[in-house]
C-alpha cells in the first residue's frame, strides 16, 4: 500500500510556534490483489492441532508418504532435462538418467519433513540397471525444510532419518504468501509435497520460487486438485439438498490440471511437465474418512466455509448416499479418490533445450499420422 502524506501548517497568533498535521491516505497498489480463498490462520490452527498428537498424526501419513515417494521418483527422471521431450514413459527412463548432485535443496511446505524421510530410503530406483541404487540423500548436500507450523515441522525431529542426511535445516516462516527469507539464486532444486493447494496466490509463490532457483534448476511439486474427494463432495451436496433445500461450502476448492501449466508458464518456468495420478483409498465409512482428514490437517479452510459445520442428520444421509452411489459390491468400506497433480518446471539457463523455430521441422505430423492409418489398414 502506498502512503501519500500532505502537511498542513497553521500559524497560531501570539504563541510563537506552529503545529504540523499529517494526513495519510491509503491507496490501492497497481494490479489486482490475489483473492483470499483460504483462511491462513484457520489452516495454521488445523495443522498445529493435528501435529499436537504425534502418534495419531503419524497413523495417517500413508497418503503423504506415497505421494512423496512418487515425487522423489520424478527427481530421478528430472536429473537432467534432456528426457522431457522423450516419448518413453517415466518408468522406463531410469537408464537414461544423468546423475546430478544438488548442493542446496528447498522443501517448500515440508510438513513433518516427509520428503526428507523419503530421500533417505534405500534403493529408490529398483528398476535401474545397477543392482542397488544409493539413496537420493547422497546426492543432496543440504536440505532446507520450510513450513508455517512449528509443531508439525518438528514432529519427527528425533527420528533416525534426520541423521542420514548430510545437512537438514528446519525453518519456520509466518506465511508462504510472502517472500521467503532466502536470497535469489540460492537453491539447485525446490520440492513441494501437498502444500500448494492451500496457497491463495499460487502464481506469486511460483514466481518467487523461480527467483530463488539457480539457473537451469528444477521445481518439482505435487498438490491435490481436480476431482479429489468428488465422492464426498457430491454426497454432501445431495444430502443437504434433500434435507435443507440448499447446499453450503464444506469442501475447499481445488485447482484443475488444465490451469497448472499456465500458472507455471506465467511464473517463468520452462520445459514444463504436468501429469495427474489418481489414488483410490478405501475407508470403513465416511466418518472415518473425515477423522483421517482432520488428523492430516486437511480439513476445510475456505473463507466462505459454513461456520456451523455439518448437522448430524446431514452426515447420516451423506453416509447412505455415499454407499449407494460410490460403494462397490463385495466391499464393506467406501472408496475415496485423491487426484494428485505433479508439476515440473525448469528455470531458464544456459545450455538448456529450447523449442525449434516455427517452420524448421523436416517431417509433417499429418504425413506420419496418415502413414500410420494406412499401415493399420494393411495389417487388417
C-alpha positions as CSV (number, residue, x, y, z in Angstrom):
1,X,0.0,0.0,0.0
2,X,1.3,3.4,-0.9
3,X,1.1,6.2,1.7
4,X,0.6,9.8,0.4
5,X,1.3,12.5,3.0
6,X,0.2,16.1,3.0
7,X,1.4,18.6,5.6
8,X,-0.8,21.4,6.7
9,X,0.8,24.3,8.6
10,X,-1.3,26.6,10.8
11,X,0.2,29.6,12.5
12,X,-1.1,30.5,15.9
13,X,-1.2,34.2,16.6
14,X,0.7,35.1,19.8
15,X,2.0,31.6,20.5
16,X,5.4,31.9,18.7
17,X,5.2,28.4,17.2
18,X,3.3,26.5,14.6
19,X,1.9,22.9,14.5
20,X,2.2,20.4,11.7
21,X,-0.6,17.9,11.0
22,X,-0.1,14.9,8.8
23,X,-2.8,13.1,6.9
24,X,-2.1,9.7,5.4
25,X,-4.2,8.3,2.6
26,X,-4.2,4.6,1.7
27,X,-4.4,3.9,-2.0
28,X,-4.6,0.6,-3.8
29,X,-1.3,-0.6,-5.3
30,X,-1.2,-1.3,-9.1
31,X,-2.7,-4.6,-10.2
32,X,-5.5,-6.7,-8.8
33,X,-4.8,-8.2,-5.3
34,X,-4.9,-12.0,-5.2
35,X,-8.3,-13.3,-4.0
36,X,-8.4,-14.7,-0.5
37,X,-9.8,-18.2,-0.9
38,X,-8.4,-19.8,2.2
39,X,-8.1,-18.6,5.7
40,X,-4.4,-18.9,6.6
41,X,-4.9,-18.6,10.3
42,X,-7.5,-21.3,10.3
43,X,-5.3,-23.6,8.3
44,X,-2.4,-23.0,10.7
45,X,-4.6,-23.9,13.6
46,X,-5.7,-27.1,11.9
47,X,-2.1,-28.2,11.3
48,X,-1.0,-27.3,14.8
49,X,-3.9,-29.2,16.3
50,X,-3.2,-32.2,14.2
51,X,0.6,-32.3,15.0
52,X,-0.1,-31.8,18.7
53,X,-1.0,-35.6,18.8
54,X,2.1,-37.1,17.1
55,X,1.1,-40.8,17.3
56,X,-2.4,-40.1,15.8
57,X,-0.8,-37.8,13.2
58,X,1.8,-40.5,12.1
59,X,-1.0,-43.1,11.6
60,X,-2.4,-41.1,8.7
61,X,0.9,-40.4,7.0
62,X,0.4,-43.2,4.4
63,X,-1.0,-40.9,1.7
64,X,1.6,-38.3,2.2
65,X,4.4,-40.9,2.2
66,X,3.1,-42.4,-1.1
67,X,2.9,-39.1,-2.8
68,X,6.3,-38.0,-1.6
69,X,7.8,-41.3,-2.9
70,X,6.3,-40.7,-6.4
71,X,7.5,-37.1,-6.3
72,X,11.1,-38.2,-5.5
73,X,10.9,-40.7,-8.4
74,X,10.4,-37.6,-10.6
75,X,13.6,-36.2,-9.1
76,X,15.4,-39.2,-10.6
77,X,13.8,-38.7,-14.0
78,X,14.4,-34.9,-13.9
79,X,18.0,-35.2,-13.1
80,X,18.7,-33.6,-16.4
81,X,16.1,-32.0,-18.8
82,X,17.1,-34.0,-21.8
83,X,14.3,-36.5,-21.3
84,X,11.4,-34.0,-21.3
85,X,10.8,-34.4,-25.0
86,X,11.2,-38.2,-24.9
87,X,8.1,-40.4,-25.5
88,X,9.5,-43.0,-23.2
89,X,7.3,-43.5,-20.1
90,X,8.9,-42.3,-16.8
91,X,9.1,-45.9,-15.5
92,X,11.5,-46.8,-18.3
93,X,13.7,-43.8,-18.3
94,X,16.0,-44.8,-15.4
95,X,18.8,-46.0,-17.7
96,X,18.8,-42.6,-19.5
97,X,19.2,-40.5,-16.3
98,X,22.2,-38.3,-15.9
99,X,23.1,-38.2,-12.2
100,X,23.1,-34.6,-10.9
101,X,24.1,-33.6,-7.4
102,X,22.1,-30.9,-5.7
103,X,24.2,-28.8,-3.2
104,X,21.2,-26.9,-1.8
105,X,17.5,-28.1,-2.0
106,X,14.4,-26.4,-0.6
107,X,11.4,-28.4,0.7
108,X,8.5,-25.9,0.5
109,X,5.7,-26.6,2.9
110,X,7.6,-29.5,4.3
111,X,5.0,-30.6,6.9
112,X,6.6,-33.3,9.1
113,X,9.6,-33.4,6.6
114,X,8.1,-36.3,4.6
115,X,10.4,-35.6,1.7
116,X,13.5,-35.7,3.9
117,X,12.5,-39.1,5.2
118,X,11.7,-40.3,1.7
119,X,15.1,-39.2,0.4
120,X,16.9,-41.5,2.9
121,X,15.0,-44.6,1.7
122,X,17.5,-47.3,0.4
123,X,17.4,-48.3,-3.3
124,X,15.0,-45.6,-4.6
125,X,15.3,-46.8,-8.2
126,X,14.8,-50.6,-8.2
127,X,14.4,-50.7,-12.0
128,X,17.8,-49.2,-12.6
129,X,20.5,-51.1,-14.5
130,X,22.5,-51.1,-11.3
131,X,21.8,-53.8,-8.7
132,X,21.4,-51.4,-5.8
133,X,20.8,-47.6,-6.1
134,X,22.1,-45.3,-3.4
135,X,19.6,-43.2,-1.5
136,X,18.8,-39.8,-3.1
137,X,20.1,-38.2,0.1
138,X,23.6,-39.0,-1.0
139,X,23.2,-36.5,-3.9
140,X,22.0,-33.7,-1.7
141,X,24.4,-31.6,0.4
142,X,21.9,-29.5,2.3
143,X,18.1,-29.8,2.6
144,X,16.2,-26.8,4.0
145,X,12.6,-27.6,5.2
146,X,10.2,-24.7,5.4
147,X,6.7,-24.6,6.9
148,X,4.4,-22.3,8.8
149,X,3.5,-24.9,11.5
150,X,6.4,-25.3,14.0
151,X,4.7,-28.2,15.8
152,X,4.3,-30.2,12.5
153,X,7.7,-29.2,11.2
154,X,9.5,-30.6,14.3
155,X,7.2,-33.5,14.9
156,X,9.7,-36.1,13.7
157,X,12.9,-34.2,14.6
158,X,14.0,-37.0,16.9
159,X,13.6,-39.9,14.4
160,X,16.7,-41.6,12.9
161,X,16.3,-40.3,9.3
162,X,17.4,-36.9,10.5
163,X,20.9,-38.2,10.9
164,X,21.0,-39.9,7.5
165,X,21.1,-36.6,5.7
166,X,24.3,-34.6,5.3
167,X,22.6,-31.4,6.4
168,X,19.0,-30.8,7.4
169,X,17.7,-27.4,8.4
170,X,14.2,-26.6,9.6
171,X,12.9,-23.0,9.2
172,X,9.6,-21.7,10.4
173,X,8.1,-18.9,8.4
174,X,5.0,-16.9,9.2
175,X,3.4,-17.5,5.8
176,X,4.1,-18.9,2.4
177,X,2.2,-15.9,0.8
178,X,5.1,-13.5,1.4
179,X,8.7,-13.7,0.0
180,X,10.7,-16.3,1.9
181,X,13.9,-15.3,3.8
182,X,16.3,-16.5,1.2
183,X,18.4,-14.7,-1.4
184,X,17.8,-15.2,-5.2
185,X,19.6,-17.9,-7.0
186,X,20.1,-19.9,-3.8
187,X,18.7,-23.4,-4.4
188,X,19.6,-26.0,-7.0
189,X,16.1,-27.6,-6.7
190,X,12.8,-26.8,-4.9
191,X,10.4,-29.6,-3.9
192,X,6.9,-29.3,-2.6
193,X,4.6,-32.1,-1.5
194,X,0.9,-31.5,-0.6
195,X,1.1,-27.8,0.4
196,X,0.4,-25.8,-2.7
197,X,-3.4,-26.4,-2.7
198,X,-3.7,-24.2,0.4
199,X,-2.0,-21.2,-1.2
200,X,-4.1,-18.2,-2.2
201,X,-1.6,-16.6,-4.5
202,X,-0.1,-19.6,-6.3
203,X,1.3,-17.7,-9.3
204,X,3.0,-15.3,-7.0
205,X,4.5,-18.1,-4.9
206,X,5.8,-20.0,-8.0
207,X,7.3,-16.8,-9.4
208,X,9.2,-16.3,-6.1
209,X,10.4,-19.9,-6.3
210,X,11.7,-19.2,-9.8
211,X,13.7,-16.3,-8.4
212,X,15.1,-18.5,-5.6
213,X,16.3,-21.2,-8.0
214,X,19.7,-21.1,-9.7
215,X,19.7,-21.1,-13.5
216,X,18.8,-24.5,-15.1
217,X,17.3,-25.8,-11.8
218,X,14.0,-27.7,-11.4
219,X,10.9,-27.0,-9.4
220,X,9.0,-30.3,-8.7
221,X,5.7,-30.2,-6.9
222,X,2.7,-32.3,-6.0
223,X,-0.7,-30.9,-5.0
224,X,-4.3,-32.1,-4.6
225,X,-6.5,-30.9,-7.4
226,X,-9.3,-31.6,-9.8
227,X,-11.8,-34.3,-8.7
228,X,-10.2,-35.0,-5.3
229,X,-12.8,-36.5,-2.9
230,X,-15.6,-36.0,-5.5
231,X,-17.5,-38.8,-3.9
232,X,-17.7,-37.0,-0.6
233,X,-18.5,-33.7,-2.3
234,X,-21.4,-35.0,-4.3
235,X,-22.8,-37.0,-1.3
236,X,-22.8,-33.9,1.0
237,X,-24.4,-31.8,-1.7
238,X,-27.2,-34.3,-2.3
239,X,-27.8,-34.8,1.4
240,X,-28.1,-31.1,2.1
241,X,-30.4,-30.6,-0.9
242,X,-32.8,-33.3,0.3
243,X,-32.8,-32.1,3.9
244,X,-32.2,-28.4,3.8
245,X,-33.2,-27.4,0.3
246,X,-29.8,-25.9,-0.5
247,X,-26.0,-26.5,-0.2
248,X,-23.2,-24.9,1.8
249,X,-19.5,-25.0,1.2
250,X,-18.0,-27.8,3.2
251,X,-15.0,-28.6,1.0
252,X,-12.2,-26.4,-0.3
253,X,-11.9,-25.5,-4.0
254,X,-9.1,-27.1,-5.9
255,X,-7.1,-26.2,-9.0
256,X,-7.7,-28.0,-12.2
257,X,-4.8,-29.7,-14.1
258,X,-5.5,-27.5,-17.2
259,X,-4.7,-24.4,-15.2
260,X,-1.4,-25.6,-13.6
261,X,0.6,-25.4,-16.9
262,X,-0.5,-21.9,-17.5
263,X,0.5,-20.9,-13.9
264,X,3.9,-22.4,-14.3
265,X,4.5,-20.6,-17.6
266,X,3.3,-17.4,-16.1
267,X,5.8,-17.8,-13.3
268,X,8.6,-18.0,-15.9
269,X,9.4,-21.8,-15.9
270,X,10.5,-23.6,-19.0
271,X,10.3,-27.2,-20.2
272,X,7.1,-27.9,-18.3
273,X,5.7,-31.3,-17.5
274,X,2.3,-31.7,-15.8
275,X,0.6,-35.0,-15.2
276,X,-2.0,-36.4,-12.8
277,X,-2.3,-39.6,-10.7
278,X,-5.5,-40.9,-9.1
279,X,-5.1,-42.7,-5.8
280,X,-8.2,-44.5,-4.6
281,X,-8.2,-45.4,-0.9
282,X,-10.9,-47.4,0.9
283,X,-12.2,-46.2,4.3
284,X,-14.5,-48.1,6.6
285,X,-17.0,-45.2,6.5
286,X,-17.5,-41.6,5.6
287,X,-16.9,-40.7,9.3
288,X,-13.5,-42.5,9.3
289,X,-12.6,-40.5,6.2
290,X,-13.4,-37.2,7.9
291,X,-11.5,-38.2,11.0
292,X,-8.4,-39.0,9.0
293,X,-8.6,-35.8,7.0
294,X,-8.7,-33.9,10.3
295,X,-5.7,-35.8,11.7
296,X,-3.8,-34.9,8.5
297,X,-4.6,-31.2,8.9
298,X,-6.5,-31.3,5.6
299,X,-9.9,-30.1,6.8
300,X,-11.8,-27.4,5.0
301,X,-10.2,-23.9,5.4
302,X,-12.1,-21.9,2.8
303,X,-13.0,-18.4,3.8
304,X,-16.6,-19.0,2.7
305,X,-17.0,-22.3,4.6
306,X,-20.1,-23.0,6.7
307,X,-19.1,-21.9,10.2
308,X,-21.7,-24.1,11.9
309,X,-20.3,-27.3,10.4
310,X,-22.4,-30.3,9.4
311,X,-25.6,-31.4,11.1
312,X,-25.9,-35.0,12.3
313,X,-28.8,-35.8,10.1
314,X,-26.9,-34.5,7.0
315,X,-23.9,-36.7,7.9
316,X,-26.1,-39.7,8.3
317,X,-27.8,-39.0,4.9
318,X,-24.4,-38.4,3.3
319,X,-23.2,-41.8,4.5
320,X,-26.1,-43.6,3.0
321,X,-25.9,-41.7,-0.3
322,X,-22.1,-42.2,-0.4
323,X,-22.5,-46.0,-0.2
324,X,-25.4,-46.1,-2.7
325,X,-23.6,-44.1,-5.3
326,X,-20.0,-45.0,-4.9
327,X,-19.9,-48.2,-2.9
328,X,-18.6,-51.3,-4.6
329,X,-20.2,-54.7,-4.4
330,X,-18.4,-57.0,-2.0
331,X,-16.5,-54.2,-0.2
332,X,-17.7,-53.1,3.2
333,X,-15.8,-49.8,3.0
334,X,-16.2,-46.7,0.8
335,X,-13.7,-45.5,-1.8
336,X,-12.2,-42.1,-1.7
337,X,-10.3,-40.7,-4.7
338,X,-7.3,-38.3,-4.4
339,X,-6.2,-36.7,-7.6
340,X,-2.6,-35.7,-7.4
341,X,-1.2,-33.1,-9.9
342,X,2.5,-33.4,-10.4
343,X,4.4,-30.5,-12.0
344,X,7.9,-30.0,-13.1
345,X,9.3,-26.7,-14.4
346,X,12.9,-25.6,-15.1
347,X,14.3,-22.2,-14.5
348,X,15.8,-20.8,-17.7
349,X,19.6,-21.3,-18.0
350,X,22.4,-21.6,-20.5
351,X,22.7,-24.8,-22.5
352,X,19.1,-25.6,-21.8
353,X,16.9,-27.1,-24.5
354,X,14.8,-24.6,-26.5
355,X,12.0,-25.3,-29.0
356,X,12.9,-25.2,-32.6
357,X,11.8,-22.3,-34.7
358,X,8.5,-22.5,-36.5
359,X,8.8,-24.0,-39.9
360,X,12.1,-25.7,-39.2
361,X,10.5,-29.2,-38.9
362,X,11.6,-31.8,-41.5
363,X,8.7,-34.2,-41.1
364,X,5.0,-33.4,-41.3
365,X,2.9,-34.8,-38.5
366,X,0.0,-35.1,-40.9
367,X,2.0,-37.4,-43.2
368,X,3.1,-39.5,-40.2
369,X,-0.4,-39.9,-38.9
370,X,-1.8,-40.7,-42.4
371,X,1.0,-43.3,-42.8
372,X,0.1,-45.0,-39.5
373,X,-3.6,-45.2,-40.6
374,X,-2.6,-46.7,-43.9
375,X,-0.3,-49.2,-42.2
376,X,-3.0,-50.2,-39.7
377,X,-5.4,-50.8,-42.6
378,X,-2.9,-53.1,-44.4
379,X,-2.4,-55.1,-41.2
380,X,-6.1,-55.8,-41.2
